[in-house]
Amino acid sequence: MALANSELEQVLDVVQQVCQAQSRDEFLSLTLGGVLALVPCMVVAANEVDPTVGRFVWWHEPSSFAFPANTAQLLGQLGDENPLLRHLLSTGDGSAWRVSDLATTEQFHATRLYQQLYGPMGMEYQMSVTLPAPAPMVFAVVLGDGERDFSDRDRRVMNTLRPHVAQAWRNVRDHERLRALVGVAQDIASMQGWGVIALCEPPEELVPGALVSLYRYFGRPPKTAPFPARVERWLAAQSAQHTSGGGLGLARPLSAQLGGRRALLRYLPAQRAHPGAIIISEGTPAQGRDLELLGLSPREAQVVALVTTGVANAVIAERLGLAPGTVRKHLDNVYGKLGVHGRGPLIAFVLNISGR
């Protein structure tokens, strides 16, 4: 027998509210309050049960309902005597069931769980539905009353409500996992001194202040684009290199200097699971003594340090008091030692290795 139109509208109102939940606490509050409005009873609880270790955690409405102080202990010790839990564990059927569907009054009253907990509470009748949970956990919404048993109409209401509440519960758990993963990624990026900008539409910084750092070094973007022109050209080149399949090569970072410090942009290509990202790090420019750790001579390291700033060979020769041909000879030696060919790959190699 189907629900009346007025009853179905009430269920849909609760579904609409529950599906807007963004957190576990909000989901529990909306679900328990909604169930209590649809099926008036003494108490509605959300029970999280791990039957392998006898662990019970619960939330309930109305919040003023007083459970005995030893409830958790008794549920942990005797919870498997509840006909509802036994039925679920033996059949896997999480739809709405009443205790009276599974046991007589005499059988229920004969359990220690009833005698030590439900009887003293005055809870004569129960009905439950379960929601998805990783095995062996059980997550159930349980209704209890002391005056009347739950009707067939009450079962229809809960079975109508159940798949929508289950989907809302999955959504809330997915949001929580996503927020936790993003939080971990943000913490790691912050510890490393990285800024991360996801290449969404519009771009979104995953580490606060990443866009400010980018604008400080590369300038403000025009009104028609999300990034400064230099960064836009670099992104287009990086994306084209990644999608062209043109062979193995180092992705060239983009760098800019300001006040004795350098910002370095690295491109993370889009994948099926994410839209791509810019990773920005700040530090001091590579120094000659750092580059010597790559196996370069002191003079070669000086030349390379100047190359990474973007200056021409003639300028390098003037600053170091060398002939232009000597600079070219040093660079040829560097290319051989580092296994790169040309200034662009050299700059990409040094910036990536230095991590600056």
C-alpha positions as CSV (number, residue, x, y, z in Angstrom):
1,M,0.0,0.0,0.0
2,A,1.5,3.4,-1.1
3,L,1.7,6.5,1.0
4,A,-0.9,9.1,0.7
5,N,0.1,12.2,-1.3
6,S,0.2,14.3,1.8
7,E,2.5,11.8,3.6
8,L,4.7,11.6,0.5
9,E,5.0,15.4,0.5
10,Q,6.1,15.3,4.1
11,V,8.8,12.7,3.3
12,L,10.0,14.8,0.4
13,D,10.3,17.9,2.6
14,V,12.6,15.9,5.0
15,V,14.6,14.5,2.0
16,Q,15.1,18.0,0.7
17,Q,16.4,19.3,4.0
18,V,18.7,16.2,4.7
19,C,20.2,16.4,1.2
20,Q,21.5,19.9,2.0
21,A,23.6,18.7,4.9
22,Q,27.3,19.5,4.5
23,S,28.6,17.9,7.7
24,R,28.1,14.8,9.8
25,D,26.5,16.9,12.7
26,E,24.2,18.7,10.3
27,F,23.2,15.4,8.7
28,L,22.4,13.8,12.0
29,S,20.4,16.7,13.3
30,L,18.3,17.0,10.2
31,T,17.8,13.3,9.8
32,L,16.8,12.6,13.4
33,G,14.6,15.7,13.6
34,G,13.0,14.8,10.3
35,V,12.3,11.2,11.3
36,L,10.8,12.3,14.6
37,A,8.5,14.7,12.7
38,L,7.4,11.9,10.3
39,V,7.0,9.1,12.9
40,P,6.3,10.6,16.3
41,C,7.8,8.4,19.0
42,M,9.7,8.5,22.3
43,V,13.2,8.8,20.8
44,V,15.1,8.5,17.5
45,A,18.7,7.5,17.6
46,A,21.5,7.1,15.1
47,N,23.6,4.1,16.3
48,E,27.1,3.3,15.0
49,V,27.9,-0.2,15.9
50,D,31.1,-2.3,15.5
51,P,29.9,-5.8,16.5
52,T,33.4,-7.3,16.4
53,V,34.6,-5.3,19.4
54,G,31.2,-4.4,21.0
55,R,31.5,-0.7,20.3
56,F,28.4,1.5,20.3
57,V,28.2,5.2,19.7
58,W,24.9,7.0,19.3
59,W,23.2,10.4,18.7
60,H,19.6,11.0,19.5
61,E,16.6,13.3,19.4
62,P,15.0,14.8,21.4
63,S,18.3,15.7,23.1
64,S,16.5,15.9,26.4
65,F,15.8,12.2,26.4
66,A,17.9,10.6,29.2
67,F,19.6,7.3,28.6
68,P,20.8,5.3,31.6
69,A,24.5,5.9,32.5
70,N,25.4,2.3,31.7
71,T,23.8,2.3,28.2
72,A,27.1,2.1,26.3
73,Q,28.3,-0.7,28.5
74,L,25.1,-2.7,28.2
75,L,24.9,-2.2,24.4
76,G,28.5,-3.3,24.1
77,Q,28.0,-6.5,26.1
78,L,24.4,-7.4,25.1
79,G,23.7,-5.6,21.8
80,D,23.8,-8.8,19.8
81,E,20.6,-9.9,21.7
82,N,18.6,-7.2,19.9
83,P,16.5,-9.0,17.2
84,L,17.0,-6.1,14.8
85,L,20.8,-6.3,14.9
86,R,20.7,-10.1,14.7
87,H,18.4,-10.0,11.7
88,L,20.7,-7.5,9.9
89,L,23.9,-9.4,10.5
90,S,22.3,-12.7,9.4
91,T,20.5,-11.4,6.3
92,G,22.1,-8.1,5.3
93,D,18.6,-6.6,4.9
94,G,18.8,-3.0,6.1
95,S,15.2,-2.0,5.3
96,A,12.7,-1.0,8.0
97,W,11.9,-3.8,10.5
98,R,10.2,-3.8,13.9
99,V,11.2,-6.0,16.8
100,S,7.7,-7.4,16.7
101,D,8.3,-8.6,13.1
102,L,11.2,-10.8,14.4
103,A,10.4,-11.8,17.9
104,T,7.3,-12.2,20.2
105,T,6.9,-10.0,23.1
106,E,7.8,-12.9,25.4
107,Q,11.0,-13.6,23.5
108,F,12.0,-9.9,23.6
109,H,11.3,-9.6,27.3
110,A,13.3,-12.7,28.0
111,T,16.6,-11.1,26.7
112,R,19.0,-9.6,29.2
113,L,19.2,-6.5,27.0
114,Y,15.5,-5.9,27.6
115,Q,15.6,-6.7,31.3
116,Q,18.6,-4.5,32.0
117,L,18.2,-1.7,29.6
118,Y,15.0,-1.3,27.5
119,G,12.6,-2.5,30.2
120,P,13.8,0.1,32.8
121,M,13.8,2.7,30.1
122,G,10.2,1.9,29.3
123,M,11.1,1.2,25.6
124,E,8.7,-1.6,24.6
125,Y,8.8,-1.1,20.8
126,Q,11.6,-0.5,18.3
127,M,12.0,-0.1,14.5
128,S,15.2,0.4,12.6
129,V,16.7,1.0,9.1
130,T,20.4,0.9,8.3
131,L,22.6,3.1,6.1
132,P,25.8,2.3,4.2
133,A,28.9,1.8,6.4
134,P,32.2,0.1,5.8
135,A,32.1,-3.5,7.1
136,P,31.9,-4.7,9.8
137,M,30.4,-1.3,11.0
138,V,26.6,-1.0,11.2
139,F,25.0,2.5,11.0
140,A,21.3,2.3,11.9
141,V,18.5,4.8,12.6
142,V,16.5,3.3,15.4
143,L,13.1,4.5,16.6
144,G,11.8,3.6,20.1
145,D,8.5,4.0,21.9
146,G,6.9,2.8,25.1
147,E,3.2,3.3,24.2
148,R,2.5,1.8,20.8
149,D,4.2,-0.4,18.2
150,F,5.1,1.0,14.9
151,S,2.5,0.7,12.1
152,D,2.8,-0.6,8.6
153,R,2.5,3.1,7.5
154,D,5.5,3.9,9.7
155,R,7.5,1.2,7.9
156,R,6.5,2.5,4.5
157,V,7.6,6.0,5.5
158,M,11.0,4.8,6.7
159,N,11.5,2.6,3.6
160,T,10.6,5.5,1.3
161,L,12.9,7.8,3.2
162,R,15.8,5.3,3.5
163,P,17.5,5.4,0.0
164,H,17.5,9.2,-0.1
165,V,18.9,9.5,3.4
166,A,21.5,6.8,2.5
167,Q,22.6,8.9,-0.5
168,A,22.8,12.0,1.6
169,W,24.9,10.1,4.1
170,R,27.3,8.9,1.3
171,N,27.6,12.6,0.1
172,V,28.4,13.8,3.6
173,R,31.0,11.1,4.1
174,D,32.6,11.9,0.7
175,H,32.6,15.6,1.5
176,E,34.3,14.9,4.8
177,R,37.0,12.7,3.2
178,L,37.5,15.3,0.5
179,R,37.9,18.1,3.1
180,A,40.3,15.9,5.1
181,L,42.4,15.2,2.0
182,V,42.5,18.8,1.0
183,G,43.4,19.8,4.5
184,V,46.3,17.3,4.5
185,A,47.5,18.6,1.1
186,Q,47.3,22.2,2.3
187,D,49.3,21.4,5.4
188,I,52.0,19.6,3.4
189,A,52.2,22.3,0.8
190,S,52.4,25.0,3.6
191,M,55.2,23.0,5.3
192,Q,57.1,22.9,2.1
193,G,56.5,26.6,1.4
194,W,54.5,25.9,-1.7
195,G,51.4,27.7,-3.0
196,V,49.0,25.6,-5.0
197,I,46.5,27.1,-7.6
198,A,44.1,24.6,-9.2
199,L,43.4,25.4,-12.8
200,C,39.6,25.4,-12.5
201,E,37.2,27.9,-14.0
202,P,37.9,30.3,-12.4
203,P,41.3,29.2,-10.9
204,E,41.2,28.5,-7.1
205,E,44.0,28.7,-4.6
206,L,44.3,25.6,-2.5
207,V,46.8,27.2,-0.2
208,P,45.7,30.7,1.0
209,G,47.9,33.5,-0.4
210,A,49.1,31.6,-3.5
211,L,47.5,34.0,-5.9
212,V,48.8,37.0,-4.0
213,S,52.4,35.6,-4.3
214,L,51.9,35.0,-8.0
215,Y,50.6,38.5,-8.6
216,R,53.4,40.0,-6.5
217,Y,56.1,38.5,-8.7
218,F,54.4,38.5,-12.1
219,G,52.0,41.4,-11.9
220,R,48.3,41.7,-11.9
221,P,46.2,39.9,-14.6
222,P,44.2,41.8,-17.2
223,K,40.5,41.8,-17.0
224,T,40.2,39.3,-19.8
225,A,42.4,36.6,-18.2
226,P,42.9,35.0,-14.8
227,F,46.7,35.3,-14.8
228,P,49.3,37.8,-15.9
229,A,50.2,37.7,-19.6
230,R,53.6,36.1,-19.0
231,V,52.1,33.3,-16.9
232,E,49.3,32.8,-19.5
233,R,51.9,32.3,-22.3
234,W,53.9,29.9,-20.1
235,L,50.8,27.9,-19.3
236,A,49.9,27.6,-22.9
237,A,53.4,26.4,-23.8
238,Q,53.4,23.9,-21.0
239,S,50.0,22.5,-21.9
240,A,50.9,22.3,-25.6
241,Q,54.2,20.4,-24.7
242,H,52.3,18.0,-22.5
243,T,49.5,17.2,-25.0
244,S,51.7,17.1,-28.1
245,G,53.6,13.9,-27.0
246,G,56.7,15.4,-28.5
247,G,59.2,13.2,-26.6
248,L,60.8,13.2,-23.2
249,G,61.8,16.6,-21.9
250,L,62.0,18.7,-18.7
251,A,59.0,20.9,-18.1
252,R,60.5,24.4,-17.8
253,P,59.5,26.3,-14.7
254,L,58.8,30.0,-14.9
255,S,60.7,32.3,-12.5
256,A,60.7,35.9,-11.5
257,Q,62.9,37.8,-9.0
258,L,61.8,40.5,-6.6
259,G,63.8,42.1,-3.8
260,G,66.5,39.4,-3.8
261,R,64.1,36.5,-3.8
262,R,62.8,34.3,-6.6
263,A,59.4,32.8,-7.2
264,L,59.3,29.6,-9.2
265,L,56.2,28.3,-11.0
266,R,55.8,24.6,-11.9
267,Y,53.1,23.2,-14.0
268,L,51.1,20.1,-12.9
269,P,49.3,18.8,-16.0
270,A,45.6,18.0,-15.9
271,Q,44.6,14.4,-15.3
272,R,41.3,12.6,-15.3
273,A,40.9,13.3,-11.6
274,H,42.0,16.9,-11.5
275,P,42.1,20.0,-13.7
276,G,45.8,20.7,-13.4
277,A,47.6,23.1,-11.1
278,I,50.3,25.7,-10.7
279,I,52.7,25.1,-7.8
280,I,54.5,28.3,-6.7
281,S,57.5,28.3,-4.4
282,E,59.7,31.2,-3.1
283,G,63.3,31.3,-2.2
284,T,66.7,32.8,-2.9
285,P,68.2,32.4,-6.4
286,A,70.6,29.6,-6.9
287,Q,74.1,30.5,-5.8
288,G,77.4,29.4,-7.2
289,R,78.3,27.3,-4.1
290,D,75.0,25.5,-4.4
291,L,75.6,24.7,-8.0
292,E,79.1,23.3,-7.3
293,L,77.3,20.4,-5.6
294,L,76.1,19.3,-9.1
295,G,79.8,18.7,-10.0
296,L,80.5,22.1,-11.6
297,S,83.7,24.0,-11.1
298,P,83.4,27.4,-9.2
299,R,83.6,29.3,-12.5
300,E,81.1,27.1,-14.3
301,A,78.7,27.5,-11.3
302,Q,79.0,31.3,-11.5
303,V,78.2,31.1,-15.2
304,V,75.2,28.9,-14.7
305,A,73.9,31.1,-11.8
306,L,73.8,34.0,-14.2
307,V,72.3,32.0,-17.0
308,T,69.3,31.1,-14.7
309,T,68.6,34.9,-14.3
310,G,68.1,35.1,-18.0
311,V,71.0,37.3,-19.0
312,A,72.9,36.9,-22.3
313,N,76.4,35.5,-22.7
314,A,77.8,38.9,-23.5
315,V,76.5,40.2,-20.1
316,I,77.8,37.2,-18.3
317,A,81.2,37.8,-19.9
318,E,81.2,41.4,-18.8
319,R,80.2,40.7,-15.3
320,L,82.8,37.9,-14.8
321,G,85.6,39.6,-16.8
322,L,85.7,36.8,-19.4
323,A,85.7,36.6,-23.1
324,P,82.4,35.6,-24.7
325,G,84.1,32.6,-26.2
326,T,85.2,31.5,-22.7
327,V,81.6,31.7,-21.5
328,R,80.4,29.5,-24.4
329,K,83.2,27.0,-23.6
330,H,82.1,26.9,-19.9
331,L,78.5,26.3,-21.0
332,D,79.5,23.5,-23.3
333,N,81.3,21.8,-20.4
334,V,78.2,22.3,-18.2
335,Y,75.9,20.8,-20.9
336,G,78.2,17.7,-21.0
337,K,78.3,17.3,-17.2
338,L,74.6,17.7,-16.6
339,G,73.4,15.9,-19.8
340,V,71.4,18.8,-21.1
341,H,71.5,20.6,-24.5
342,G,70.9,24.3,-24.6
343,R,70.1,27.1,-22.3
344,G,66.4,26.3,-21.8
345,P,66.9,22.7,-20.7
346,L,69.8,23.9,-18.5
347,I,67.6,26.5,-16.7
348,A,64.8,23.9,-16.3
349,F,67.2,21.4,-14.9
350,V,68.9,23.8,-12.4
351,L,65.6,25.3,-11.2
352,N,64.0,21.8,-10.7
353,I,67.1,20.4,-8.9
354,S,67.6,23.4,-6.8
355,G,63.9,23.4,-5.7
356,R,63.9,27.2,-5.4
